Amino acid sequence: MLRRVAIHGAGGHAKVVWDILTAAGDVVVGFVSDAPQADTLLGVPVVAAREALPAHDGVVVAIGDNAARRRVFLALQEAHVPLLSAVHPRAVVADRVTLGAGAVVAAGAVINLDSEVGANSIVNTGATLDHDNRLGPHAHVAPGCHLAGSVTIEEGAFLGVGTVAIPGIHVGAWARSGAGAVLVRDVAADSLVVGVPARPR
């Protein structure tokens, strides 16, 4: 079913979300930005308020920063704005996978059986989540990450490009991993880990 969608955000991640939506056959009516840098992006309007856009069925929040994306998502949710998920047709999402409202799954991503992707979370380009993963709300698994089975990523956590996690790893809320980190032990909430194997910094 064709959807008419507004994208909240007008940066690089918003362009990726535009590509996901258009590849899936949706119509992007425009972008919303608090400080528009141009009148159009990818041939559609950029406006400062959603109400200035043509009629649409809902919004995808497309802001890379987890905390900023959470703020916008919660404000729209409180205003009862429909929050839509976006899944690229070249992603593989297995049966029995749960996607929360506003979740974004980019091209080449693979999400395996009995996994859960929380509201407003991102599974970015080429990332893989094996069976029984749980990705909390407002989290971001960056391009090229590979998570083995039964990995849990809590709210707002960010896994940098190319992060790898062995089975059963738990990443606490708002934790971060550096690019290429290899997670072989749990990661505490609000911490930053880097390296191979990953250690707190």
Z-matrix of the N, CA and C atoms (Angstrom, degrees):
N
C 1 1.456
C 2 1.530 1 109.87
N 3 1.309 2 117.50 1 124.74
C 4 1.456 3 122.19 2 -179.30
C 5 1.520 4 110.58 3 -64.74
N 6 1.341 5 115.45 4 131.71
C 7 1.458 6 120.52 5 176.99
C 8 1.524 7 109.29 6 -115.83
N 9 1.315 8 116.08 7 144.32
C 10 1.464 9 122.07 8 171.67
C 11 1.527 10 106.77 9 -101.63
N 12 1.346 11 116.20 10 118.52
C 13 1.454 12 121.39 11 -166.19
C 14 1.519 13 110.69 12 -125.26
N 15 1.331 14 115.97 13 138.09
C 16 1.463 15 122.27 14 169.44
C 17 1.524 16 108.41 15 -100.12
N 18 1.322 17 116.47 16 141.74
C 19 1.462 18 122.13 17 177.53
C 20 1.524 19 108.11 18 -108.42
N 21 1.333 20 116.17 19 123.01
C 22 1.470 21 119.71 20 175.68
C 23 1.523 22 107.75 21 -92.41
N 24 1.323 23 115.18 22 109.73
C 25 1.453 24 123.60 23 -173.48
C 26 1.513 25 108.07 24 131.07
N 27 1.334 26 116.41 25 152.80
C 28 1.465 27 119.30 26 -179.14
C 29 1.532 28 111.04 27 -147.61
N 30 1.333 29 115.81 28 29.86
C 31 1.462 30 120.64 29 177.71
C 32 1.523 31 111.38 30 -106.14
N 33 1.327 32 115.71 31 -156.20
C 34 1.454 33 120.28 32 -176.36
C 35 1.519 34 113.05 33 -62.87
N 36 1.324 35 117.43 34 -43.32
C 37 1.466 36 118.77 35 -179.92
C 38 1.528 37 110.77 36 -66.22
N 39 1.322 38 117.66 37 -34.19
C 40 1.463 39 120.39 38 176.70
C 41 1.533 40 110.90 39 -61.34
N 42 1.333 41 117.00 40 -36.92
C 43 1.470 42 119.78 41 176.83
C 44 1.526 43 111.06 42 -64.11
N 45 1.339 44 116.88 43 -39.88
C 46 1.460 45 120.41 44 177.13
C 47 1.530 46 110.34 45 -62.65
N 48 1.332 47 116.77 46 -42.64
C 49 1.464 48 120.36 47 179.37
C 50 1.530 49 110.34 48 -65.36
N 51 1.338 50 117.50 49 -39.15
C 52 1.474 51 119.90 50 174.23
C 53 1.522 52 110.24 51 -55.69
N 54 1.337 53 117.02 52 -44.76
C 55 1.461 54 120.60 53 -179.61
C 56 1.526 55 111.19 54 -63.47
N 57 1.330 56 117.09 55 -42.40
C 58 1.462 57 120.85 56 179.02
C 59 1.524 58 110.38 57 -60.24
N 60 1.331 59 115.89 58 -48.25
C 61 1.471 60 120.15 59 -176.66
C 62 1.524 61 111.54 60 -65.70
N 63 1.325 62 116.97 61 -45.24
C 64 1.464 63 118.44 62 -177.48
C 65 1.523 64 110.82 63 -68.84
N 66 1.345 65 117.62 64 -36.20
C 67 1.469 66 119.96 65 176.65
C 68 1.523 67 111.20 66 -63.53
N 69 1.333 68 116.55 67 -30.60
C 70 1.464 69 121.60 68 179.60
C 71 1.528 70 112.69 69 -82.83
N 72 1.342 71 116.65 70 -2.10
C 73 1.456 72 120.12 71 178.28
C 74 1.505 73 115.27 72 91.04
N 75 1.326 74 117.48 73 8.16
C 76 1.463 75 120.69 74 175.64
C 77 1.527 76 110.37 75 -81.51
N 78 1.318 77 116.76 76 163.66
C 79 1.464 78 123.12 77 176.42
C 80 1.520 79 108.29 78 -110.41
N 81 1.324 80 116.93 79 120.06
C 82 1.467 81 121.30 80 176.04
C 83 1.521 82 108.06 81 -88.22
N 84 1.335 83 116.26 82 117.14
C 85 1.468 84 120.21 83 -177.11
C 86 1.519 85 111.91 84 -84.65
N 87 1.340 86 117.96 85 -17.37
C 88 1.455 87 119.97 86 178.39
C 89 1.512 88 112.42 87 162.00
N 90 1.325 89 114.52 88 173.69
C 91 1.462 90 123.56 89 178.69
C 92 1.525 91 108.81 90 -111.67
N 93 1.321 92 116.21 91 147.59
C 94 1.461 93 122.47 92 174.85
C 95 1.517 94 108.21 93 -114.44
N 96 1.329 95 117.16 94 129.30
C 97 1.463 96 121.79 95 179.60
C 98 1.515 97 108.80 96 -138.95
N 99 1.339 98 116.57 97 137.75
C 100 1.464 99 120.21 98 177.06
C 101 1.520 100 111.69 99 -64.73
N 102 1.329 101 116.63 100 -27.25
C 103 1.467 102 121.03 101 -179.93
C 104 1.527 103 108.73 102 -139.54
N 105 1.333 104 117.60 103 77.68
C 106 1.472 105 119.98 104 -176.84
C 107 1.526 106 111.82 105 -57.71
N 108 1.353 107 115.36 106 134.28
C 109 1.461 108 121.09 107 177.98
C 110 1.526 109 111.89 108 -95.21
N 111 1.338 110 116.52 109 -12.96
C 112 1.463 111 121.92 110 179.67
C 113 1.518 112 108.15 111 -155.56
N 114 1.329 113 116.10 112 164.80
C 115 1.466 114 120.31 113 179.77
C 116 1.517 115 112.93 114 -78.66
N 117 1.338 116 116.94 115 -24.44
C 118 1.456 117 120.79 116 -179.62
C 119 1.527 118 110.07 117 -138.70
N 120 1.322 119 115.28 118 158.29
C 121 1.456 120 123.19 119 173.46
C 122 1.521 121 106.38 120 -144.85
N 123 1.318 122 116.59 121 126.04
C 124 1.463 123 121.62 122 -179.37
C 125 1.533 124 112.02 123 55.15
N 126 1.326 125 114.46 124 32.38
C 127 1.454 126 120.39 125 174.54
C 128 1.515 127 115.76 126 83.17
N 129 1.334 128 117.86 127 5.49
C 130 1.471 129 120.05 128 178.17
C 131 1.530 130 109.35 129 -123.32
N 132 1.337 131 117.95 130 158.50
C 133 1.459 132 120.51 131 -173.40
C 134 1.531 133 113.23 132 -65.91
N 135 1.322 134 115.47 133 149.31
C 136 1.461 135 123.13 134 168.46
C 137 1.524 136 106.56 135 -115.93
N 138 1.332 137 116.32 136 123.64
C 139 1.463 138 120.80 137 -175.55
C 140 1.523 139 109.55 138 -129.48
N 141 1.330 140 115.58 139 164.74
C 142 1.462 141 121.02 140 -179.26
C 143 1.521 142 112.22 141 -89.68
N 144 1.322 143 118.72 142 -13.81
C 145 1.460 144 121.88 143 -178.83
C 146 1.524 145 109.60 144 -141.53
N 147 1.305 146 116.17 145 135.60
C 148 1.465 147 121.36 146 -177.33
C 149 1.530 148 111.94 147 -58.09
N 150 1.312 149 116.16 148 -32.48
C 151 1.467 150 120.70 149 -177.92
C 152 1.526 151 112.22 150 -63.66
N 153 1.341 152 117.57 151 -18.25
C 154 1.466 153 120.74 152 179.43
C 155 1.525 154 112.33 153 -80.71
N 156 1.328 155 118.37 154 -6.68
C 157 1.464 156 121.43 155 -178.98
C 158 1.524 157 110.96 156 -89.06
N 159 1.337 158 116.71 157 160.24
C 160 1.469 159 119.16 158 173.20
C 161 1.530 160 110.88 159 -61.47
N 162 1.315 161 116.37 160 166.97
C 163 1.466 162 121.62 161 -179.84
C 164 1.530 163 110.27 162 -54.21
N 165 1.336 164 116.02 163 139.79
C 166 1.460 165 120.64 164 -179.47
C 167 1.522 166 109.99 165 -147.47
N 168 1.333 167 114.67 166 161.76
C 169 1.459 168 121.21 167 -175.31
C 170 1.518 169 113.18 168 -87.09
N 171 1.309 170 117.75 169 -16.71
C 172 1.454 171 120.59 170 -178.76
C 173 1.510 172 110.99 171 169.48
N 174 1.328 173 115.06 172 -173.44
C 175 1.463 174 122.90 173 -171.94
C 176 1.523 175 109.58 174 -129.33
N 177 1.342 176 115.76 175 142.48
C 178 1.467 177 122.23 176 164.29
C 179 1.519 178 106.96 177 -110.91
N 180 1.331 179 116.77 178 126.51
C 181 1.462 180 120.67 179 176.63
C 182 1.521 181 107.68 180 -83.68
N 183 1.325 182 116.88 181 120.21
C 184 1.470 183 122.66 182 -172.72
C 185 1.527 184 109.63 183 -124.39
N 186 1.311 185 115.03 184 70.58
C 187 1.468 186 123.03 185 179.35
C 188 1.524 187 106.79 186 -125.47
N 189 1.323 188 117.36 187 125.63
C 190 1.460 189 120.05 188 -174.93
C 191 1.517 190 113.89 189 -67.43
N 192 1.325 191 118.41 190 -38.21
C 193 1.460 192 122.13 191 -178.27
C 194 1.530 193 109.75 192 -68.34
N 195 1.328 194 116.78 193 123.83
C 196 1.464 195 120.42 194 -173.45
C 197 1.525 196 113.25 195 -62.37
N 198 1.338 197 117.51 196 -44.03
C 199 1.457 198 119.91 197 -177.34
C 200 1.528 199 110.83 198 -66.58
N 201 1.325 200 117.52 199 -42.39
C 202 1.467 201 120.58 200 178.66
C 203 1.519 202 110.92 201 -66.06
N 204 1.344 203 116.28 202 -40.44
C 205 1.463 204 119.19 203 178.85
C 206 1.525 205 110.53 204 -63.89
N 207 1.316 206 117.64 205 -39.50
C 208 1.471 207 121.51 206 177.51
C 209 1.523 208 111.07 207 -61.43
N 210 1.339 209 117.07 208 -44.96
C 211 1.473 210 120.89 209 -179.43
C 212 1.519 211 111.13 210 -57.33
N 213 1.329 212 116.36 211 -48.75
C 214 1.463 213 120.47 212 -178.25
C 215 1.521 214 110.40 213 -66.21
N 216 1.328 215 117.17 214 -44.26
C 217 1.465 216 121.29 215 -179.43
C 218 1.521 217 111.07 216 -58.15
N 219 1.330 218 116.58 217 -47.04
C 220 1.469 219 119.54 218 -177.72
C 221 1.525 220 111.71 219 -66.61
N 222 1.338 221 117.16 220 -35.82
C 223 1.471 222 119.78 221 177.47
C 224 1.523 223 110.60 222 -65.45
N 225 1.339 224 117.01 223 -42.79
C 226 1.461 225 119.84 224 178.43
C 227 1.527 226 111.08 225 -67.12
N 228 1.321 227 116.19 226 -39.30
C 229 1.471 228 120.20 227 178.03
C 230 1.528 229 110.64 228 -61.85
N 231 1.311 230 116.14 229 -42.80
C 232 1.464 231 120.16 230 179.34
C 233 1.521 232 111.55 231 -64.03
N 234 1.343 233 116.20 232 -31.19
C 235 1.466 234 121.06 233 177.95
C 236 1.535 235 112.19 234 -84.55
N 237 1.336 236 117.17 235 5.48
C 238 1.470 237 123.15 236 177.51
C 239 1.531 238 112.46 237 63.06
N 240 1.339 239 116.31 238 31.99
C 241 1.463 240 121.04 239 174.79
C 242 1.528 241 108.03 240 -81.28
N 243 1.336 242 120.04 241 130.91
C 244 1.470 243 120.65 242 177.36
C 245 1.534 244 110.66 243 -61.63
N 246 1.321 245 115.81 244 128.67
C 247 1.467 246 122.27 245 -178.75
C 248 1.523 247 108.44 246 -110.36
N 249 1.319 248 115.56 247 118.22
C 250 1.461 249 122.25 248 -169.13
C 251 1.521 250 111.29 249 -103.63
N 252 1.318 251 115.91 250 146.26
C 253 1.459 252 121.63 251 171.74
C 254 1.525 253 109.53 252 -86.35
N 255 1.333 254 115.82 253 159.67
C 256 1.465 255 121.80 254 178.95
C 257 1.520 256 108.13 255 -136.24
N 258 1.336 257 116.31 256 120.86
C 259 1.470 258 121.67 257 -179.30
C 260 1.519 259 108.56 258 -126.50
N 261 1.322 260 116.58 259 121.07
C 262 1.465 261 120.42 260 179.39
C 263 1.531 262 109.59 261 -66.27
N 264 1.338 263 117.83 262 139.36
C 265 1.473 264 119.01 263 179.90
C 266 1.522 265 113.36 264 -63.55
N 267 1.334 266 118.52 265 -17.68
C 268 1.461 267 120.45 266 176.84
C 269 1.529 268 112.18 267 -98.03
N 270 1.331 269 116.98 268 16.79
C 271 1.463 270 121.24 269 165.75
C 272 1.528 271 108.18 270 -90.30
N 273 1.330 272 116.20 271 156.41
C 274 1.462 273 121.61 272 176.12
C 275 1.523 274 107.77 273 -114.55
N 276 1.320 275 115.84 274 112.41
C 277 1.465 276 121.71 275 179.41
C 278 1.522 277 106.94 276 -118.67
N 279 1.318 278 116.22 277 113.04
C 280 1.458 279 121.36 278 -173.87
C 281 1.529 280 111.38 279 -70.11
N 282 1.325 281 114.59 280 165.54
C 283 1.457 282 120.11 281 170.28
C 284 1.525 283 109.46 282 -59.70
N 285 1.311 284 115.42 283 154.92
C 286 1.470 285 122.31 284 176.73
C 287 1.523 286 112.58 285 65.67
N 288 1.328 287 117.29 286 20.43
C 289 1.465 288 121.71 287 169.89
C 290 1.519 289 107.87 288 -94.46
N 291 1.325 290 116.74 289 135.65
C 292 1.463 291 122.71 290 178.56
C 293 1.516 292 108.98 291 -105.42
N 294 1.339 293 116.51 292 126.22
C 295 1.465 294 122.04 293 175.84
C 296 1.522 295 108.61 294 -111.86
N 297 1.322 296 116.96 295 124.38
C 298 1.450 297 121.25 296 178.07
C 299 1.516 298 111.76 297 -75.66
N 300 1.326 299 115.61 298 166.05
C 301 1.465 300 121.38 299 178.64
C 302 1.518 301 110.25 300 -55.83
N 303 1.333 302 116.23 301 132.65
C 304 1.455 303 120.70 302 175.98
C 305 1.515 304 115.48 303 79.13
N 306 1.330 305 118.42 304 4.06
C 307 1.469 306 120.33 305 178.54
C 308 1.524 307 109.93 306 -66.31
N 309 1.336 308 116.48 307 145.48
C 310 1.463 309 122.75 308 179.39
C 311 1.524 310 108.49 309 -122.54
N 312 1.344 311 116.06 310 127.10
C 313 1.465 312 122.48 311 178.67
C 314 1.531 313 107.03 312 -123.62
N 315 1.324 314 116.52 313 115.94
C 316 1.460 315 121.56 314 -171.30
C 317 1.533 316 111.76 315 -88.90
N 318 1.332 317 115.19 316 174.32
C 319 1.472 318 122.18 317 -178.27
C 320 1.526 319 110.87 318 -58.41
N 321 1.327 320 115.63 319 138.41
C 322 1.450 321 121.17 320 176.18
C 323 1.507 322 115.42 321 79.57
N 324 1.319 323 118.28 322 -4.24
C 325 1.458 324 120.65 323 177.86
C 326 1.530 325 109.55 324 -71.70
N 327 1.332 326 116.17 325 150.08
C 328 1.461 327 122.53 326 175.88
C 329 1.522 328 107.73 327 -130.37
N 330 1.336 329 115.52 328 126.42
C 331 1.466 330 120.90 329 177.11
C 332 1.519 331 106.63 330 -124.63
N 333 1.324 332 115.99 331 119.07
C 334 1.449 333 120.04 332 -170.73
C 335 1.529 334 112.41 333 -94.32
N 336 1.313 335 114.36 334 176.39
C 337 1.463 336 125.39 335 -168.83
C 338 1.533 337 113.62 336 -50.11
N 339 1.334 338 115.13 337 138.72
C 340 1.468 339 123.67 338 173.33
C 341 1.530 340 113.08 339 62.47
N 342 1.320 341 117.02 340 26.45
C 343 1.461 342 120.69 341 173.12
C 344 1.519 343 110.25 342 -94.61
N 345 1.322 344 115.24 343 160.58
C 346 1.462 345 121.89 344 -178.00
C 347 1.520 346 109.04 345 -132.43
N 348 1.329 347 116.07 346 127.15
C 349 1.473 348 121.95 347 177.30
C 350 1.520 349 107.10 348 -111.99
N 351 1.313 350 116.64 349 118.83
C 352 1.450 351 121.67 350 -173.43
C 353 1.513 352 113.59 351 -72.56
N 354 1.321 353 114.66 352 166.72
C 355 1.458 354 122.05 353 -179.70
C 356 1.523 355 110.91 354 -55.76
N 357 1.340 356 115.83 355 136.96
C 358 1.462 357 122.77 356 171.73
C 359 1.527 358 112.89 357 64.76
N 360 1.344 359 117.27 358 21.30
C 361 1.458 360 121.16 359 178.34
C 362 1.520 361 110.74 360 -96.22
N 363 1.334 362 115.76 361 163.02
C 364 1.464 363 122.44 362 -177.73
C 365 1.517 364 109.02 363 -123.34
N 366 1.340 365 115.89 364 127.57
C 367 1.465 366 122.08 365 165.65
C 368 1.525 367 104.57 366 -110.99
N 369 1.317 368 116.57 367 103.36
C 370 1.457 369 121.18 368 -165.86
C 371 1.530 370 112.16 369 -85.16
N 372 1.312 371 115.43 370 -176.79
C 373 1.462 372 123.79 371 -169.37
C 374 1.527 373 112.37 372 -52.97
N 375 1.337 374 115.76 373 123.61
C 376 1.451 375 120.91 374 173.96
C 377 1.512 376 115.84 375 70.49
N 378 1.330 377 118.55 376 9.97
C 379 1.463 378 120.59 377 177.89
C 380 1.525 379 109.89 378 -79.42
N 381 1.335 380 117.01 379 149.15
C 382 1.459 381 120.51 380 178.70
C 383 1.518 382 110.45 381 -126.95
N 384 1.333 383 114.47 382 134.57
C 385 1.462 384 122.86 383 174.35
C 386 1.517 385 106.36 384 -120.63
N 387 1.320 386 117.31 385 116.39
C 388 1.459 387 118.67 386 -178.29
C 389 1.529 388 109.91 387 -80.45
N 390 1.320 389 116.74 388 -167.76
C 391 1.466 390 121.50 389 -172.31
C 392 1.524 391 112.33 390 -58.48
N 393 1.327 392 115.61 391 147.07
C 394 1.469 393 123.73 392 169.71
C 395 1.529 394 113.69 393 60.63
N 396 1.328 395 117.18 394 28.46
C 397 1.466 396 119.57 395 172.44
C 398 1.528 397 109.52 396 -78.66
N 399 1.327 398 115.55 397 152.93
C 400 1.462 399 120.00 398 173.13
C 401 1.522 400 108.34 399 -131.72
N 402 1.315 401 115.40 400 117.84
C 403 1.463 402 122.38 401 179.16
C 404 1.521 403 107.12 402 -109.55
N 405 1.313 404 117.30 403 116.86
C 406 1.456 405 121.63 404 -175.39
C 407 1.524 406 112.22 405 -73.03
N 408 1.342 407 116.60 406 174.39
C 409 1.456 408 120.32 407 -179.31
C 410 1.525 409 112.03 408 -63.23
N 411 1.340 410 115.78 409 146.06
C 412 1.471 411 123.75 410 171.64
C 413 1.534 412 113.04 411 65.59
N 414 1.328 413 117.40 412 18.39
C 415 1.463 414 121.14 413 178.68
C 416 1.527 415 109.58 414 -90.76
N 417 1.333 416 116.48 415 169.95
C 418 1.467 417 121.35 416 -177.89
C 419 1.520 418 108.65 417 -146.02
N 420 1.330 419 115.58 418 118.34
C 421 1.460 420 122.59 419 172.28
C 422 1.526 421 105.91 420 -101.70
N 423 1.323 422 117.28 421 109.57
C 424 1.458 423 123.18 422 -170.01
C 425 1.534 424 111.53 423 -73.21
N 426 1.346 425 116.45 424 170.42
C 427 1.464 426 119.63 425 -179.22
C 428 1.526 427 113.12 426 -52.99
N 429 1.346 428 114.91 427 138.48
C 430 1.453 429 120.65 428 172.83
C 431 1.508 430 116.40 429 75.29
N 432 1.332 431 118.54 430 10.51
C 433 1.464 432 120.22 431 175.06
C 434 1.528 433 109.60 432 -75.65
N 435 1.334 434 116.54 433 150.29
C 436 1.459 435 121.09 434 178.21
C 437 1.526 436 108.97 435 -135.40
N 438 1.335 437 115.01 436 115.06
C 439 1.459 438 121.10 437 -177.83
C 440 1.522 439 108.82 438 -111.39
N 441 1.331 440 117.18 439 124.28
C 442 1.458 441 121.56 440 177.56
C 443 1.534 442 109.36 441 -72.32
N 444 1.321 443 117.13 442 -171.40
C 445 1.454 444 120.15 443 -174.19
C 446 1.521 445 113.98 444 -68.58
N 447 1.335 446 114.59 445 150.86
C 448 1.475 447 122.98 446 171.29
C 449 1.523 448 113.37 447 59.48
N 450 1.316 449 117.19 448 36.58
C 451 1.464 450 122.24 449 174.23
C 452 1.524 451 108.63 450 -90.10
N 453 1.330 452 116.29 451 138.20
C 454 1.462 453 122.01 452 178.39
C 455 1.519 454 109.27 453 -117.74
N 456 1.329 455 115.62 454 125.73
C 457 1.464 456 122.80 455 177.94
C 458 1.530 457 106.34 456 -117.46
N 459 1.295 458 117.70 457 116.70
C 460 1.467 459 120.58 458 -173.95
C 461 1.535 460 111.53 459 -82.33
N 462 1.317 461 114.73 460 177.08
C 463 1.467 462 122.70 461 -174.21
C 464 1.528 463 112.52 462 -50.93
N 465 1.340 464 114.90 463 132.47
C 466 1.458 465 121.15 464 170.43
C 467 1.510 466 115.70 465 73.15
N 468 1.332 467 118.18 466 1.37
C 469 1.463 468 119.57 467 -179.10
C 470 1.534 469 110.32 468 -71.07
N 471 1.324 470 115.96 469 152.94
C 472 1.466 471 122.43 470 -179.40
C 473 1.513 472 108.89 471 -129.56
N 474 1.336 473 116.32 472 123.40
C 475 1.460 474 121.79 473 174.15
C 476 1.520 475 108.06 474 -104.02
N 477 1.344 476 116.53 475 117.65
C 478 1.452 477 121.54 476 -176.71
C 479 1.519 478 112.26 477 -67.71
N 480 1.325 479 115.71 478 165.32
C 481 1.466 480 123.07 479 -175.74
C 482 1.529 481 110.71 480 -48.76
N 483 1.343 482 115.05 481 128.94
C 484 1.452 483 120.53 482 173.91
C 485 1.508 484 116.23 483 76.68
N 486 1.323 485 118.49 484 11.27
C 487 1.466 486 120.53 485 176.67
C 488 1.526 487 109.95 486 -64.24
N 489 1.331 488 115.86 487 141.33
C 490 1.463 489 122.96 488 177.67
C 491 1.522 490 107.92 489 -122.47
N 492 1.353 491 116.89 490 138.14
C 493 1.467 492 120.91 491 177.08
C 494 1.522 493 109.63 492 -128.11
N 495 1.337 494 116.47 493 132.33
C 496 1.456 495 121.09 494 176.31
C 497 1.534 496 109.24 495 -75.81
N 498 1.347 497 118.44 496 168.20
C 499 1.466 498 120.36 497 -176.38
C 500 1.529 499 113.08 498 -57.41
N 501 1.332 500 114.51 499 142.30
C 502 1.454 501 121.23 500 170.85
C 503 1.512 502 115.97 501 80.90
N 504 1.317 503 119.03 502 3.60
C 505 1.468 504 121.70 503 -178.09
C 506 1.535 505 109.63 504 -67.20
N 507 1.324 506 115.09 505 144.01
C 508 1.466 507 122.35 506 175.54
C 509 1.531 508 108.20 507 -118.85
N 510 1.344 509 116.09 508 124.66
C 511 1.471 510 122.00 509 178.19
C 512 1.517 511 107.07 510 -111.78
N 513 1.324 512 116.69 511 121.57
C 514 1.453 513 121.62 512 -174.69
C 515 1.520 514 113.43 513 -72.61
N 516 1.325 515 114.86 514 166.41
C 517 1.464 516 121.91 515 -177.65
C 518 1.522 517 111.17 516 -57.01
N 519 1.329 518 115.29 517 135.03
C 520 1.462 519 124.74 518 174.51
C 521 1.529 520 113.49 519 60.77
N 522 1.341 521 116.29 520 18.48
C 523 1.467 522 120.10 521 172.12
C 524 1.522 523 109.41 522 -76.96
N 525 1.345 524 116.41 523 163.49
C 526 1.465 525 121.72 524 179.48
C 527 1.527 526 109.38 525 -138.57
N 528 1.329 527 114.64 526 147.13
C 529 1.465 528 119.42 527 171.06
C 530 1.523 529 108.86 528 -120.49
N 531 1.334 530 115.58 529 144.02
C 532 1.455 531 120.27 530 177.44
C 533 1.513 532 110.99 531 -75.87
N 534 1.329 533 115.54 532 165.25
C 535 1.461 534 121.16 533 179.63
C 536 1.522 535 110.20 534 -56.69
N 537 1.341 536 116.23 535 133.68
C 538 1.449 537 121.94 536 175.92
C 539 1.512 538 115.54 537 75.69
N 540 1.317 539 117.64 538 8.27
C 541 1.470 540 120.29 539 -179.75
C 542 1.527 541 110.17 540 -64.97
N 543 1.325 542 116.17 541 146.70
C 544 1.460 543 122.07 542 175.28
C 545 1.524 544 107.60 543 -116.71
N 546 1.334 545 115.20 544 112.51
C 547 1.463 546 120.92 545 -174.84
C 548 1.520 547 109.57 546 -90.53
N 549 1.336 548 116.10 547 109.76
C 550 1.466 549 121.48 548 179.07
C 551 1.526 550 110.79 549 -114.48
N 552 1.323 551 116.71 550 -2.56
C 553 1.472 552 121.23 551 173.40
C 554 1.516 553 107.84 552 -143.33
N 555 1.330 554 116.76 553 162.18
C 556 1.454 555 121.63 554 -177.12
C 557 1.522 556 110.92 555 -60.01
N 558 1.336 557 115.08 556 154.44
C 559 1.464 558 122.27 557 -177.92
C 560 1.521 559 108.08 558 -115.94
N 561 1.315 560 116.72 559 125.24
C 562 1.472 561 121.42 560 -176.99
C 563 1.519 562 111.22 561 -69.85
N 564 1.314 563 115.50 562 151.37
C 565 1.462 564 121.54 563 176.11
C 566 1.528 565 110.24 564 -55.64
N 567 1.329 566 116.18 565 143.92
C 568 1.469 567 123.83 566 173.71
C 569 1.531 568 113.88 567 64.11
N 570 1.323 569 117.08 568 16.67
C 571 1.464 570 118.97 569 -178.53
C 572 1.522 571 110.59 570 -105.54
N 573 1.332 572 116.08 571 166.37
C 574 1.467 573 123.60 572 173.24
C 575 1.511 574 107.88 573 -119.30
N 576 1.345 575 116.67 574 127.72
C 577 1.466 576 120.22 575 175.86
C 578 1.527 577 108.55 576 -120.90
N 579 1.333 578 115.14 577 146.23
C 580 1.479 579 120.96 578 -179.22
C 581 1.518 580 108.61 579 -142.41
N 582 1.343 581 115.58 580 157.10
C 583 1.436 582 120.71 581 169.35
C 584 1.503 583 115.65 582 97.52
N 585 1.367 584 113.96 583 -178.17
C 586 1.454 585 123.17 584 -178.11
C 587 1.537 586 108.28 585 -130.86
N 588 1.328 587 119.33 586 107.32
C 589 1.474 588 125.66 587 -7.87
C 590 1.523 589 109.77 588 -70.84
N 591 1.327 590 115.99 589 160.75
C 592 1.457 591 120.05 590 -175.95
C 593 1.534 592 111.30 591 -70.11
N 594 1.340 593 113.40 592 136.33
C 595 1.472 594 120.14 593 178.13
C 596 1.532 595 108.28 594 -132.70
N 597 1.345 596 116.76 595 153.80
C 598 1.462 597 119.78 596 178.79
C 599 1.525 598 111.41 597 -60.76
N 600 1.319 599 115.23 598 142.44
C 601 1.454 600 120.49 599 175.39
C 602 1.517 601 108.31 600 -110.16
